[in-house]
Amino acid sequence: MSLESLDFRGHLRSSFALVGDWAWKPLVFYAPSDSEIGALVRQQVIGHVDAAVVLWNRVRVDVGLPIPIAQSGSDLLVNGQSYVAPHGGAVGDLRLGVDVRLFGQAHERVTGAVGVQLFLPTGQTQAFSGDGGVRAWPRFMMAGDRGRLAWAAQVGVHLRPQDGCGCDLAPGHELTLGGSVGWRPVPTLLLGPELYASRAFSSRGAFSHAPPPVEVLLGGHILIARDWSASAGVAPGLTDGPGSPAARVVVGLQYTFLPAPHAGGAPPAWEAPAR
């Protein structure tokens, strides 16, 4: 759900995805004693719309838009600073991305790629759906397959505005990390955990001393038709870091145009992306 299978096969090969994300208590203030002061964002429902196209068997261009459908929380006064909770729907920051395969092929033991995601300030800072400025996320990705086993890993640097929101909730620049491993009990089903985390290294506001957000998502991906797959997962937050909820549920539906079966032989047992 959060990492990549690095399937760059084909030219002008398209894919689309709709993903729903529900989070419980993703933004909570705590006292020095670790007691909860209040949940600025208690509940959040976000829909994600994504589309991508693969070019020349090596490049992938994608566009995505998060759409907060519903949010709720409590207005807070912390250390003399007032915070207004978001309510209702909004539009998030539009994401444009380009990834380039460096080595390996889909379903080989090791495939590597580099890419960058550019976020345009189409969101609303008062709704916590945008940073109030342009941000970039360069990253390096690896993935692979070996029999029934699949894996993926990622490291990046999220370059974010320092004060785009006009408040002290800007997280600052972040180092991002992720890893996943999956097992196929049958060829059309992939099950396994994904771990993802970030660590701010330039935050100056309310989050400057907060623990890093870390989540582990236990999920599955199933091929429901040749070009269609469905995904679902649940993630407990492992820390009280900002953005790491007490619980998260994610469901998705993906369409990926798959290459034709290999000439003279059977198609691979699993051709859908593990994303």
DRENPA-3360 file (N, C-alpha, C; in nm, 2 decimals, always signed):
BEGIN
1 = MSLESLDF = +0.08/-0.12/+0.00/+0.00/+0.00/+0.00/+0.09/+0.13/+0.00 ~ +0.20/+0.12/+0.06/+0.29/+0.24/+0.07/+0.42/+0.22/+0.00 ~ +0.46/+0.10/-0.04/+0.58/+0.08/-0.11/+0.55/+0.03/-0.26 ~ +0.66/+0.01/-0.33/+0.65/-0.01/-0.48/+0.70/-0.15/-0.52 ~ +0.63/-0.21/-0.61/+0.68/-0.34/-0.67/+0.77/-0.31/-0.78 ~ +0.78/-0.19/-0.83/+0.88/-0.15/-0.94/+0.86/-0.23/-1.07 ~ +0.73/-0.23/-1.11/+0.70/-0.30/-1.24/+0.70/-0.19/-1.35 ~ +0.81/-0.19/-1.42/+0.82/-0.08/-1.53/+0.81/-0.15/-1.67;
9 = RGHLRSSF = +0.74/-0.26/-1.68/+0.73/-0.32/-1.81/+0.64/-0.25/-1.91 ~ +0.68/-0.24/-2.03/+0.59/-0.19/-2.14/+0.62/-0.05/-2.17 ~ +0.54/+0.00/-2.27/+0.54/+0.14/-2.31/+0.40/+0.19/-2.32 ~ +0.37/+0.31/-2.27/+0.23/+0.37/-2.27/+0.14/+0.27/-2.19 ~ +0.19/+0.20/-2.09/+0.11/+0.11/-2.01/+0.05/+0.19/-1.89 ~ -0.08/+0.19/-1.88/-0.14/+0.28/-1.78/-0.19/+0.20/-1.65 ~ -0.21/+0.27/-1.55/-0.27/+0.21/-1.42/-0.34/+0.32/-1.35 ~ -0.45/+0.28/-1.28/-0.53/+0.37/-1.20/-0.56/+0.31/-1.06;
17 = ALVGDWAW = -0.58/+0.39/-0.96/-0.61/+0.34/-0.83/-0.70/+0.43/-0.75 ~ -0.79/+0.37/-0.68/-0.87/+0.44/-0.58/-0.85/+0.38/-0.44 ~ -0.81/+0.46/-0.35/-0.77/+0.41/-0.21/-0.84/+0.49/-0.11 ~ -0.90/+0.43/-0.01/-0.97/+0.49/+0.10/-0.89/+0.47/+0.23 ~ -0.87/+0.57/+0.31/-0.78/+0.57/+0.43/-0.86/+0.63/+0.54 ~ -0.88/+0.55/+0.65/-0.95/+0.59/+0.77/-0.85/+0.59/+0.88 ~ -0.83/+0.70/+0.96/-0.74/+0.70/+1.07/-0.80/+0.75/+1.19 ~ -0.77/+0.69/+1.31/-0.82/+0.73/+1.44/-0.71/+0.79/+1.52;
25 = KPLVFYAP = -0.73/+0.92/+1.56/-0.64/+0.99/+1.64/-0.50/+1.01/+1.57 ~ -0.49/+1.06/+1.45/-0.36/+1.08/+1.39/-0.28/+1.20/+1.44 ~ -0.35/+1.29/+1.51/-0.28/+1.41/+1.56/-0.33/+1.44/+1.70 ~ -0.25/+1.41/+1.80/-0.28/+1.42/+1.94/-0.17/+1.49/+2.02 ~ -0.21/+1.58/+2.11/-0.11/+1.65/+2.19/-0.10/+1.57/+2.32 ~ +0.02/+1.56/+2.37/+0.05/+1.49/+2.50/+0.12/+1.58/+2.60 ~ +0.09/+1.57/+2.72/+0.17/+1.64/+2.83/+0.30/+1.57/+2.85 ~ +0.40/+1.64/+2.92/+0.53/+1.58/+2.94/+0.52/+1.45/+3.02;
33 = SDSEIGAL = +0.41/+1.43/+3.09/+0.38/+1.30/+3.16/+0.33/+1.19/+3.07 ~ +0.31/+1.22/+2.94/+0.26/+1.13/+2.84/+0.11/+1.11/+2.85 ~ +0.04/+1.19/+2.94/-0.11/+1.19/+2.94/-0.16/+1.27/+2.83 ~ -0.27/+1.23/+2.77/-0.33/+1.29/+2.66/-0.40/+1.43/+2.69 ~ -0.36/+1.53/+2.62/-0.42/+1.66/+2.64/-0.55/+1.67/+2.56 ~ -0.54/+1.63/+2.43/-0.66/+1.63/+2.35/-0.62/+1.59/+2.20 ~ -0.72/+1.55/+2.13/-0.70/+1.51/+1.99/-0.73/+1.62/+1.90 ~ -0.64/+1.69/+1.84/-0.67/+1.80/+1.74/-0.73/+1.74/+1.62;
41 = VRQQVIGH = -0.69/+1.62/+1.58/-0.76/+1.55/+1.47/-0.79/+1.41/+1.53 ~ -0.92/+1.39/+1.56/-0.96/+1.26/+1.62/-0.99/+1.16/+1.52 ~ -1.05/+1.20/+1.41/-1.09/+1.10/+1.31/-1.07/+1.17/+1.17 ~ -1.02/+1.09/+1.07/-0.99/+1.14/+0.94/-1.02/+1.04/+0.84 ~ -1.09/+1.07/+0.73/-1.12/+0.99/+0.62/-1.07/+1.05/+0.49 ~ -0.98/+0.99/+0.42/-0.91/+1.05/+0.30/-0.93/+0.95/+0.19 ~ -0.97/+1.00/+0.07/-0.97/+0.92/-0.05/-0.86/+0.97/-0.14 ~ -0.79/+0.87/-0.20/-0.68/+0.90/-0.29/-0.71/+0.85/-0.43;
49 = VDAAVVLW = -0.69/+0.94/-0.52/-0.70/+0.91/-0.66/-0.57/+0.91/-0.73 ~ -0.53/+0.81/-0.80/-0.39/+0.80/-0.86/-0.40/+0.75/-1.00 ~ -0.31/+0.80/-1.09/-0.30/+0.74/-1.22/-0.15/+0.75/-1.26 ~ -0.11/+0.65/-1.34/+0.03/+0.65/-1.38/+0.04/+0.59/-1.52 ~ +0.15/+0.62/-1.59/+0.18/+0.56/-1.72/+0.33/+0.52/-1.72 ~ +0.36/+0.40/-1.78/+0.49/+0.36/-1.79/+0.54/+0.38/-1.93 ~ +0.66/+0.43/-1.95/+0.72/+0.47/-2.08/+0.85/+0.39/-2.10 ~ +0.87/+0.34/-2.22/+1.00/+0.28/-2.27/+1.05/+0.17/-2.18;
57 = NRVRVDVG = +0.97/+0.11/-2.11/+1.01/+0.00/-2.02/+1.11/+0.04/-1.91 ~ +1.10/+0.17/-1.88/+1.20/+0.23/-1.78/+1.15/+0.34/-1.70 ~ +1.06/+0.42/-1.75/+1.01/+0.55/-1.68/+0.87/+0.53/-1.64 ~ +0.83/+0.58/-1.52/+0.69/+0.59/-1.48/+0.66/+0.73/-1.44 ~ +0.55/+0.79/-1.50/+0.50/+0.92/-1.46/+0.37/+0.90/-1.40 ~ +0.35/+0.97/-1.28/+0.22/+0.95/-1.21/+0.17/+1.08/-1.15 ~ +0.04/+1.08/-1.13/-0.02/+1.20/-1.07/-0.12/+1.14/-0.96 ~ -0.13/+1.21/-0.85/-0.22/+1.17/-0.74/-0.28/+1.29/-0.67;
65 = LPIPIAQS = -0.40/+1.27/-0.61/-0.46/+1.37/-0.54/-0.53/+1.31/-0.42 ~ -0.49/+1.35/-0.29/-0.56/+1.31/-0.18/-0.68/+1.40/-0.15 ~ -0.79/+1.34/-0.11/-0.91/+1.42/-0.09/-0.97/+1.39/+0.05 ~ -0.94/+1.47/+0.15/-1.00/+1.45/+0.28/-1.15/+1.46/+0.27 ~ -1.22/+1.36/+0.30/-1.36/+1.35/+0.29/-1.43/+1.40/+0.42 ~ -1.37/+1.36/+0.53/-1.43/+1.40/+0.66/-1.32/+1.40/+0.76 ~ -1.32/+1.51/+0.85/-1.23/+1.52/+0.96/-1.30/+1.57/+1.08 ~ -1.26/+1.54/+1.20/-1.31/+1.59/+1.32/-1.21/+1.59/+1.43;
73 = GSDLLVNG = -1.23/+1.68/+1.52/-1.13/+1.69/+1.64/-1.18/+1.79/+1.74 ~ -1.09/+1.83/+1.83/-1.12/+1.92/+1.93/-1.03/+2.04/+1.93 ~ -1.08/+2.16/+1.94/-1.00/+2.28/+1.95/-0.92/+2.27/+2.08 ~ -0.79/+2.31/+2.07/-0.71/+2.30/+2.19/-0.63/+2.43/+2.22 ~ -0.60/+2.45/+2.35/-0.51/+2.55/+2.40/-0.40/+2.49/+2.47 ~ -0.28/+2.49/+2.41/-0.16/+2.42/+2.47/-0.05/+2.52/+2.48 ~ +0.00/+2.54/+2.60/+0.11/+2.63/+2.63/+0.08/+2.77/+2.58 ~ -0.04/+2.82/+2.59/-0.08/+2.95/+2.55/-0.10/+2.96/+2.40;
81 = QSYVAPHG = -0.09/+2.85/+2.32/-0.11/+2.85/+2.18/-0.24/+2.78/+2.15 ~ -0.33/+2.85/+2.07/-0.46/+2.79/+2.04/-0.45/+2.72/+1.90 ~ -0.52/+2.61/+1.89/-0.52/+2.53/+1.77/-0.66/+2.50/+1.74 ~ -0.70/+2.52/+1.61/-0.84/+2.50/+1.56/-0.84/+2.36/+1.49 ~ -0.93/+2.28/+1.53/-0.94/+2.14/+1.47/-1.01/+2.16/+1.33 ~ -0.97/+2.07/+1.24/-1.03/+2.07/+1.10/-1.17/+2.00/+1.11 ~ -1.26/+2.04/+1.02/-1.39/+1.98/+1.01/-1.43/+1.97/+0.87 ~ -1.50/+1.87/+0.83/-1.56/+1.86/+0.69/-1.45/+1.81/+0.59;
89 = GAVGDLRL = -1.48/+1.83/+0.47/-1.39/+1.79/+0.36/-1.30/+1.90/+0.31 ~ -1.21/+1.86/+0.22/-1.11/+1.95/+0.17/-1.05/+1.88/+0.04 ~ -0.95/+1.95/-0.01/-0.87/+1.89/-0.12/-0.72/+1.90/-0.07 ~ -0.64/+1.80/-0.10/-0.51/+1.79/-0.06/-0.41/+1.85/-0.17 ~ -0.28/+1.84/-0.14/-0.18/+1.88/-0.23/-0.17/+1.78/-0.35 ~ -0.17/+1.84/-0.47/-0.16/+1.76/-0.59/-0.02/+1.70/-0.60 ~ +0.00/+1.57/-0.63/+0.13/+1.51/-0.64/+0.16/+1.47/-0.78 ~ +0.28/+1.52/-0.83/+0.33/+1.48/-0.96/+0.46/+1.40/-0.94;
97 = GVDVRLFG = +0.48/+1.29/-1.01/+0.59/+1.21/-0.98/+0.66/+1.15/-1.11 ~ +0.79/+1.13/-1.10/+0.86/+1.06/-1.21/+0.96/+0.96/-1.14 ~ +0.96/+0.84/-1.18/+1.05/+0.73/-1.13/+1.12/+0.67/-1.25 ~ +1.25/+0.64/-1.23/+1.33/+0.58/-1.34/+1.39/+0.45/-1.29 ~ +1.37/+0.34/-1.36/+1.43/+0.21/-1.33/+1.58/+0.22/-1.36 ~ +1.67/+0.18/-1.26/+1.81/+0.18/-1.28/+1.86/+0.05/-1.32 ~ +1.81/-0.06/-1.26/+1.86/-0.19/-1.29/+1.75/-0.29/-1.25 ~ +1.77/-0.41/-1.31/+1.67/-0.52/-1.28/+1.54/-0.50/-1.36;
105 = QAHERVTG = +1.46/-0.61/-1.35/+1.33/-0.61/-1.42/+1.23/-0.66/-1.32 ~ +1.10/-0.64/-1.36/+0.99/-0.69/-1.27/+1.00/-0.84/-1.25 ~ +0.98/-0.88/-1.12/+0.98/-1.02/-1.08/+1.12/-1.08/-1.07 ~ +1.23/-1.00/-1.09/+1.36/-1.05/-1.06/+1.39/-1.03/-0.92 ~ +1.50/-1.09/-0.87/+1.54/-1.09/-0.73/+1.56/-0.95/-0.68 ~ +1.62/-0.86/-0.76/+1.65/-0.72/-0.72/+1.63/-0.63/-0.83 ~ +1.54/-0.53/-0.81/+1.52/-0.42/-0.90/+1.54/-0.29/-0.83 ~ +1.60/-0.19/-0.89/+1.63/-0.06/-0.83/+1.58/+0.06/-0.91;
113 = AVGVQLFL = +1.53/+0.16/-0.84/+1.48/+0.28/-0.91/+1.50/+0.40/-0.83 ~ +1.51/+0.52/-0.89/+1.51/+0.65/-0.82/+1.39/+0.73/-0.88 ~ +1.35/+0.82/-0.80/+1.24/+0.91/-0.84/+1.22/+1.03/-0.75 ~ +1.13/+1.11/-0.79/+1.10/+1.23/-0.71/+0.95/+1.26/-0.72 ~ +0.89/+1.29/-0.61/+0.75/+1.34/-0.61/+0.75/+1.49/-0.57 ~ +0.67/+1.56/-0.66/+0.66/+1.70/-0.64/+0.52/+1.73/-0.60 ~ +0.50/+1.80/-0.49/+0.37/+1.83/-0.43/+0.34/+1.98/-0.45 ~ +0.23/+2.01/-0.52/+0.18/+2.15/-0.55/+0.09/+2.19/-0.44;
121 = PTGQTQAF = +0.09/+2.32/-0.40/+0.01/+2.37/-0.28/-0.14/+2.39/-0.32 ~ -0.21/+2.28/-0.35/-0.35/+2.29/-0.38/-0.44/+2.27/-0.26 ~ -0.37/+2.22/-0.15/-0.45/+2.19/-0.02/-0.47/+2.32/+0.06 ~ -0.54/+2.29/+0.17/-0.57/+2.40/+0.27/-0.50/+2.38/+0.40 ~ -0.41/+2.47/+0.44/-0.34/+2.45/+0.56/-0.43/+2.44/+0.68 ~ -0.54/+2.52/+0.68/-0.63/+2.52/+0.80/-0.70/+2.39/+0.81 ~ -0.71/+2.31/+0.70/-0.77/+2.18/+0.71/-0.67/+2.07/+0.72 ~ -0.54/+2.11/+0.74/-0.43/+2.01/+0.75/-0.42/+1.92/+0.62;
129 = SGDGGVRA = -0.46/+1.98/+0.51/-0.46/+1.90/+0.39/-0.35/+1.95/+0.29 ~ -0.27/+2.04/+0.34/-0.16/+2.09/+0.25/-0.06/+2.17/+0.34 ~ +0.06/+2.18/+0.28/+0.17/+2.24/+0.36/+0.18/+2.39/+0.33 ~ +0.10/+2.45/+0.24/+0.11/+2.59/+0.21/+0.22/+2.63/+0.12 ~ +0.29/+2.54/+0.06/+0.40/+2.57/-0.03/+0.44/+2.44/-0.11 ~ +0.53/+2.46/-0.21/+0.57/+2.35/-0.29/+0.67/+2.26/-0.20 ~ +0.65/+2.13/-0.21/+0.74/+2.04/-0.14/+0.79/+1.93/-0.24 ~ +0.90/+1.86/-0.21/+0.96/+1.76/-0.30/+1.00/+1.64/-0.21;
137 = WPRFMMAG = +0.99/+1.53/-0.27/+1.03/+1.40/-0.20/+1.11/+1.31/-0.30 ~ +1.24/+1.34/-0.30/+1.33/+1.24/-0.38/+1.35/+1.12/-0.30 ~ +1.36/+1.00/-0.37/+1.37/+0.87/-0.30/+1.44/+0.77/-0.39 ~ +1.49/+0.67/-0.32/+1.56/+0.55/-0.38/+1.48/+0.43/-0.34 ~ +1.45/+0.34/-0.44/+1.36/+0.23/-0.41/+1.42/+0.10/-0.46 ~ +1.40/-0.01/-0.39/+1.44/-0.14/-0.43/+1.33/-0.24/-0.41 ~ +1.32/-0.34/-0.49/+1.22/-0.45/-0.47/+1.26/-0.57/-0.54 ~ +1.20/-0.68/-0.51/+1.24/-0.81/-0.57/+1.14/-0.92/-0.54;
145 = DRGRLAWA = +1.16/-1.03/-0.62/+1.07/-1.15/-0.60/+1.17/-1.27/-0.60 ~ +1.13/-1.37/-0.52/+1.20/-1.49/-0.52/+1.10/-1.60/-0.48 ~ +1.06/-1.67/-0.58/+0.96/-1.78/-0.55/+0.83/-1.71/-0.50 ~ +0.78/-1.76/-0.39/+0.66/-1.70/-0.33/+0.68/-1.58/-0.25 ~ +0.81/-1.54/-0.24/+0.84/-1.42/-0.15/+0.86/-1.30/-0.24 ~ +0.80/-1.18/-0.18/+0.82/-1.05/-0.25/+0.87/-0.96/-0.14 ~ +0.95/-0.86/-0.18/+1.00/-0.76/-0.08/+1.01/-0.62/-0.15 ~ +1.02/-0.52/-0.07/+1.04/-0.39/-0.12/+1.10/-0.30/+0.00;
153 = AQVGVHLR = +1.18/-0.20/-0.04/+1.24/-0.11/+0.05/+1.25/+0.03/-0.01 ~ +1.26/+0.13/+0.07/+1.26/+0.27/+0.02/+1.32/+0.36/+0.13 ~ +1.40/+0.46/+0.08/+1.45/+0.56/+0.16/+1.44/+0.69/+0.08 ~ +1.41/+0.80/+0.15/+1.39/+0.93/+0.08/+1.41/+1.04/+0.18 ~ +1.41/+1.16/+0.12/+1.41/+1.29/+0.20/+1.30/+1.37/+0.16 ~ +1.21/+1.40/+0.25/+1.09/+1.48/+0.22/+1.12/+1.63/+0.26 ~ +1.14/+1.71/+0.15/+1.17/+1.85/+0.17/+1.04/+1.93/+0.18 ~ +1.01/+1.98/+0.30/+0.88/+2.05/+0.33/+0.90/+2.19/+0.37;
161 = PQDGCGCD = +0.81/+2.28/+0.34/+0.82/+2.42/+0.39/+0.83/+2.43/+0.54 ~ +0.91/+2.52/+0.58/+0.93/+2.54/+0.72/+0.82/+2.61/+0.80 ~ +0.75/+2.70/+0.73/+0.65/+2.77/+0.80/+0.53/+2.80/+0.70 ~ +0.51/+2.71/+0.61/+0.40/+2.73/+0.51/+0.26/+2.74/+0.57 ~ +0.24/+2.68/+0.69/+0.11/+2.68/+0.74/+0.09/+2.81/+0.83 ~ +0.19/+2.89/+0.85/+0.17/+3.01/+0.94/+0.15/+2.97/+1.08 ~ +0.19/+2.86/+1.13/+0.17/+2.81/+1.26/+0.30/+2.73/+1.31 ~ +0.29/+2.67/+1.42/+0.41/+2.60/+1.47/+0.39/+2.45/+1.45;
169 = LAPGHELT = +0.30/+2.41/+1.36/+0.27/+2.27/+1.34/+0.35/+2.21/+1.21 ~ +0.43/+2.30/+1.15/+0.50/+2.25/+1.03/+0.60/+2.15/+1.07 ~ +0.60/+2.03/+1.01/+0.69/+1.92/+1.06/+0.84/+1.94/+1.02 ~ +0.86/+2.02/+0.92/+1.00/+2.04/+0.87/+1.04/+1.93/+0.78 ~ +1.17/+1.93/+0.73/+1.22/+1.83/+0.65/+1.23/+1.70/+0.72 ~ +1.21/+1.59/+0.64/+1.20/+1.46/+0.70/+1.28/+1.35/+0.63 ~ +1.34/+1.26/+0.70/+1.40/+1.14/+0.64/+1.29/+1.04/+0.65 ~ +1.26/+0.97/+0.53/+1.16/+0.87/+0.53/+1.22/+0.73/+0.50;
177 = LGGSVGWR = +1.16/+0.63/+0.56/+1.21/+0.49/+0.55/+1.09/+0.40/+0.54 ~ +1.11/+0.29/+0.47/+1.00/+0.19/+0.45/+1.05/+0.06/+0.41 ~ +0.99/-0.05/+0.45/+1.02/-0.18/+0.42/+0.90/-0.27/+0.42 ~ +0.90/-0.37/+0.34/+0.79/-0.47/+0.34/+0.83/-0.60/+0.29 ~ +0.76/-0.70/+0.33/+0.78/-0.84/+0.28/+0.65/-0.91/+0.27 ~ +0.63/-0.99/+0.16/+0.51/-1.05/+0.14/+0.52/-1.20/+0.10 ~ +0.42/-1.28/+0.13/+0.42/-1.42/+0.10/+0.30/-1.45/+0.01 ~ +0.31/-1.54/-0.09/+0.20/-1.58/-0.17/+0.16/-1.72/-0.14;
185 = PVPTLLLG = +0.06/-1.74/-0.06/+0.01/-1.87/-0.03/-0.05/-1.94/-0.16 ~ -0.11/-1.85/-0.25/-0.15/-1.90/-0.38/-0.11/-1.79/-0.48 ~ -0.10/-1.82/-0.61/-0.04/-1.72/-0.70/-0.11/-1.59/-0.71 ~ -0.24/-1.58/-0.68/-0.31/-1.45/-0.69/-0.33/-1.38/-0.56 ~ -0.26/-1.42/-0.45/-0.28/-1.35/-0.32/-0.14/-1.33/-0.26 ~ -0.12/-1.20/-0.22/+0.00/-1.16/-0.15/-0.03/-1.10/-0.02 ~ +0.03/-1.16/+0.09/+0.00/-1.12/+0.23/+0.13/-1.08/+0.30 ~ +0.13/-0.98/+0.38/+0.25/-0.94/+0.45/+0.24/-0.81/+0.51;
193 = PELYASRA = +0.34/-0.77/+0.60/+0.35/-0.64/+0.67/+0.43/-0.54/+0.59 ~ +0.40/-0.42/+0.61/+0.47/-0.30/+0.56/+0.50/-0.21/+0.68 ~ +0.63/-0.17/+0.70/+0.67/-0.08/+0.80/+0.72/+0.05/+0.74 ~ +0.67/+0.16/+0.78/+0.71/+0.29/+0.73/+0.72/+0.39/+0.84 ~ +0.82/+0.48/+0.83/+0.85/+0.58/+0.93/+0.91/+0.70/+0.87 ~ +0.91/+0.81/+0.95/+0.98/+0.93/+0.91/+1.04/+0.99/+1.03 ~ +1.14/+1.07/+1.01/+1.21/+1.14/+1.12/+1.24/+1.28/+1.08 ~ +1.17/+1.38/+1.14/+1.20/+1.52/+1.11/+1.34/+1.56/+1.16;
201 = FSSRGAFS = +1.41/+1.64/+1.08/+1.54/+1.69/+1.12/+1.55/+1.84/+1.12 ~ +1.44/+1.91/+1.09/+1.45/+2.05/+1.09/+1.33/+2.12/+1.16 ~ +1.25/+2.04/+1.23/+1.13/+2.10/+1.29/+1.16/+2.19/+1.40 ~ +1.09/+2.31/+1.41/+1.12/+2.41/+1.51/+1.00/+2.44/+1.60 ~ +0.89/+2.37/+1.57/+0.76/+2.41/+1.64/+0.72/+2.30/+1.74 ~ +0.59/+2.28/+1.75/+0.53/+2.19/+1.84/+0.58/+2.05/+1.83 ~ +0.63/+2.01/+1.71/+0.67/+1.88/+1.68/+0.82/+1.85/+1.70 ~ +0.89/+1.96/+1.75/+1.04/+1.95/+1.75/+1.09/+1.84/+1.85;
209 = HAPPPVEV = +1.01/+1.81/+1.95/+1.05/+1.71/+2.05/+0.96/+1.59/+2.04 ~ +0.88/+1.58/+1.94/+0.78/+1.46/+1.93/+0.86/+1.34/+1.88 ~ +0.81/+1.22/+1.92/+0.87/+1.10/+1.87/+0.84/+1.08/+1.72 ~ +0.93/+1.01/+1.65/+0.90/+0.99/+1.50/+0.78/+0.91/+1.48 ~ +0.70/+0.94/+1.38/+0.58/+0.85/+1.35/+0.63/+0.72/+1.29 ~ +0.58/+0.61/+1.34/+0.61/+0.48/+1.29/+0.48/+0.40/+1.28 ~ +0.46/+0.33/+1.17/+0.34/+0.25/+1.15/+0.38/+0.11/+1.09 ~ +0.31/+0.01/+1.12/+0.32/-0.12/+1.06/+0.18/-0.16/+1.01;
217 = LLGGHILI = +0.17/-0.18/+0.88/+0.05/-0.21/+0.81/+0.05/-0.36/+0.78 ~ -0.06/-0.43/+0.83/-0.07/-0.57/+0.80/-0.18/-0.58/+0.69 ~ -0.14/-0.63/+0.57/-0.24/-0.62/+0.46/-0.22/-0.73/+0.36 ~ -0.31/-0.73/+0.26/-0.31/-0.82/+0.15/-0.35/-0.76/+0.02 ~ -0.31/-0.83/-0.09/-0.34/-0.78/-0.22/-0.39/-0.91/-0.30 ~ -0.50/-0.90/-0.36/-0.56/-1.01/-0.44/-0.59/-0.97/-0.58 ~ -0.55/-1.06/-0.67/-0.59/-1.04/-0.81/-0.73/-1.09/-0.84 ~ -0.82/-1.00/-0.87/-0.96/-1.03/-0.89/-1.00/-1.05/-1.03;
225 = ARDWSASA = -0.92/-1.00/-1.13/-0.93/-1.02/-1.27/-0.79/-1.00/-1.33 ~ -0.78/-1.02/-1.46/-0.64/-1.01/-1.52/-0.58/-0.88/-1.49 ~ -0.65/-0.77/-1.51/-0.60/-0.63/-1.49/-0.64/-0.56/-1.36 ~ -0.71/-0.63/-1.28/-0.77/-0.57/-1.16/-0.73/-0.64/-1.03 ~ -0.69/-0.56/-0.93/-0.66/-0.61/-0.80/-0.72/-0.53/-0.69 ~ -0.74/-0.59/-0.57/-0.80/-0.52/-0.46/-0.70/-0.54/-0.34 ~ -0.70/-0.44/-0.25/-0.61/-0.44/-0.14/-0.68/-0.39/-0.01 ~ -0.63/-0.44/+0.10/-0.68/-0.40/+0.23/-0.58/-0.42/+0.33;
233 = GVAPGLTD = -0.58/-0.33/+0.44/-0.49/-0.35/+0.54/-0.53/-0.27/+0.67 ~ -0.47/-0.31/+0.78/-0.49/-0.24/+0.91/-0.36/-0.21/+0.97 ~ -0.34/-0.08/+1.02/-0.21/-0.04/+1.07/-0.23/+0.02/+1.21 ~ -0.17/-0.04/+1.31/-0.16/+0.03/+1.44/-0.04/+0.12/+1.44 ~ -0.05/+0.24/+1.50/+0.06/+0.33/+1.51/+0.15/+0.28/+1.62 ~ +0.28/+0.27/+1.60/+0.37/+0.22/+1.70/+0.43/+0.32/+1.79 ~ +0.41/+0.45/+1.76/+0.45/+0.56/+1.84/+0.34/+0.67/+1.85 ~ +0.36/+0.77/+1.93/+0.27/+0.88/+1.94/+0.31/+1.00/+1.85;
241 = GPGSPAAR = +0.39/+0.97/+1.76/+0.44/+1.08/+1.67/+0.33/+1.14/+1.59 ~ +0.34/+1.26/+1.55/+0.24/+1.33/+1.47/+0.22/+1.26/+1.33 ~ +0.09/+1.23/+1.30/+0.06/+1.16/+1.18/+0.05/+1.01/+1.20 ~ +0.10/+0.96/+1.31/+0.09/+0.81/+1.33/-0.04/+0.79/+1.42 ~ -0.14/+0.73/+1.36/-0.27/+0.72/+1.44/-0.27/+0.60/+1.53 ~ -0.36/+0.60/+1.62/-0.38/+0.48/+1.71/-0.42/+0.36/+1.62 ~ -0.49/+0.39/+1.52/-0.54/+0.28/+1.43/-0.56/+0.34/+1.29 ~ -0.54/+0.26/+1.19/-0.56/+0.30/+1.05/-0.62/+0.18/+0.97;
249 = VVVGLQYT = -0.72/+0.20/+0.88/-0.77/+0.10/+0.79/-0.76/+0.16/+0.65 ~ -0.71/+0.08/+0.56/-0.69/+0.12/+0.42/-0.75/+0.01/+0.33 ~ -0.82/+0.06/+0.23/-0.88/-0.03/+0.13/-0.85/+0.03/-0.01 ~ -0.83/-0.05/-0.11/-0.80/+0.00/-0.24/-0.85/-0.09/-0.35 ~ -0.87/-0.03/-0.47/-0.90/-0.10/-0.59/-0.81/-0.04/-0.70 ~ -0.74/-0.13/-0.77/-0.64/-0.09/-0.87/-0.66/-0.16/-1.00 ~ -0.64/-0.08/-1.11/-0.64/-0.13/-1.24/-0.50/-0.11/-1.30 ~ -0.44/-0.22/-1.35/-0.31/-0.21/-1.42/-0.31/-0.29/-1.54;
257 = FLPAPHAG = -0.29/-0.22/-1.66/-0.29/-0.30/-1.78/-0.16/-0.38/-1.78 ~ -0.18/-0.51/-1.79/-0.07/-0.60/-1.78/-0.02/-0.64/-1.92 ~ +0.11/-0.67/-1.94/+0.16/-0.71/-2.07/+0.11/-0.85/-2.10 ~ +0.11/-0.88/-2.23/+0.06/-1.01/-2.28/+0.15/-1.12/-2.23 ~ +0.09/-1.24/-2.21/+0.17/-1.35/-2.16/+0.30/-1.37/-2.25 ~ +0.40/-1.42/-2.19/+0.52/-1.44/-2.27/+0.50/-1.54/-2.39 ~ +0.55/-1.51/-2.50/+0.53/-1.59/-2.62/+0.59/-1.73/-2.60 ~ +0.51/-1.83/-2.63/+0.56/-1.96/-2.62/+0.56/-2.02/-2.49;
265 = GAPPAWEA = +0.50/-1.96/-2.39/+0.50/-2.01/-2.25/+0.39/-1.95/-2.17 ~ +0.37/-2.00/-2.05/+0.27/-1.95/-1.96/+0.30/-1.82/-1.90 ~ +0.21/-1.74/-1.87/+0.23/-1.61/-1.80/+0.29/-1.63/-1.66 ~ +0.36/-1.53/-1.61/+0.41/-1.55/-1.47/+0.29/-1.57/-1.38 ~ +0.32/-1.64/-1.27/+0.21/-1.67/-1.17/+0.15/-1.55/-1.11 ~ +0.23/-1.44/-1.09/+0.17/-1.32/-1.04/+0.22/-1.20/-1.12 ~ +0.13/-1.13/-1.19/+0.17/-1.02/-1.27/+0.12/-0.89/-1.22 ~ +0.03/-0.89/-1.12/-0.02/-0.76/-1.07/+0.09/-0.70/-0.97;
273 = PAR = +0.09/-0.56/-0.97/+0.19/-0.50/-0.88/+0.15/-0.53/-0.74 ~ +0.26/-0.53/-0.65/+0.24/-0.56/-0.51/+0.19/-0.44/-0.44 ~ +0.17/-0.33/-0.51/+0.13/-0.20/-0.44/-0.02/-0.20/-0.41;
% end
